[in-house]
Amino acid sequence: MLRRIVQACFLIIGGTLGIFLIPELLNIMKIDHNSIISNSYVTAILGAIIFYLITFWAVDYVTDFIKWLEDSLVKIPVTDVLFGSVGLIIGLFIAFLVGYALNAVQVPVVNTVAPILLTLLFGYLGFQVGFKKRDELLSLFTNKKKKSGEEETDKPESKSWKILDTSVIIDGRIADICQTGFLEGTIVIPQFVLEELQHIADSSDVLKRNRGRRGLDILNRIQKELSITVEMYEGDFEEIQEVDSKLVKLAKLTNGILVTNDFNLNKVCEFQNVPVLNINDLANAVKPVVLPGEEMNVQVIKEGKDHHQGVAYLDDGTMIVVEEGREYIGKRIDVLVTSVLQTSAGRMIFAKPKLLEKAL
């Protein structure tokens, strides 16, 4: 169908050129053409045939180009097209006003060349501003609507956006948290996070590939099996390279809450006053409380970093650093808790062997 349309366009162009150019060409060649020029239909048909015979080889190239352009436009998010088009229209309007003012200047070069240059310049600038500032403009319109609309409810809609990062998706615990109902609102999956997840799933490294595929499985489970709203954010911040920086900017623009278990990203969000939910903080909060002086029975598995230290683990993965526990590696011993260190990166328990305490 597209090929037929391109061929028809070529015929129309050839017919139009034939009406205007064939009589002039016959005049130059000094050929009597009174009978031909009197009938524009004949010149149109001749022009269409000649032009098509000359350019028939270009039909396939033009068709392929249009298909490529169509596929590219379909992949672009609708917000990008909308704001880019609005910016282009504004730029062309400004160019028209400036060009209209320049018409008053009676300078041949200014009257002819300047309007063309202004149209190209302001059209390009308008499109770029509308395209690259789409998120800020959208956020601006959203804030104005809230101020001029009805009273805000106790739970604003923007605050119900929970933006997931790559680490929390791969971790997998987010699906269980959503299933229990502790995480309410709309789960937002940015397109650039999904692209990073797909890149990890296609990695040549087996461990990375398995982690990426696990993340995709978690997303499918959240979307298909859980009764929670999931939305895709199609926008992107092309001027920003790092995915973490894109997430922070998205949370700022949408007033959403970033969900992560990345300790460093958590600190960046706190520094920039971006609301953040750390899955590790939640996990630490629901772990059994361990107090100094409490007795525990653990198995020392390996050597610690410092001299004579041993390392053990609880069933939930909490690390226990056993002072003077190096000689007990591979054995189960009773230990006494001396202190507990708890951060967003996890919890660490320090203890010493009970036998050592009795000896002292």
Beta strands, then each sheet from edge to edge (+ up, - down):
strand 1: 161-164
strand 2: 186-190
strand 3: 229-233
strand 4: 257-260
strand 5: 276-278
strand 6: 295-299
strand 7: 302-303
strand 8: 310-313
strand 9: 319-322
strand 10: 332-343
strand 11: 346-353
sheet 1: 3+ 2+ 1+ 4+ 5+
sheet 2: 6+ 10- 11+ 9+ 8- 7+
end
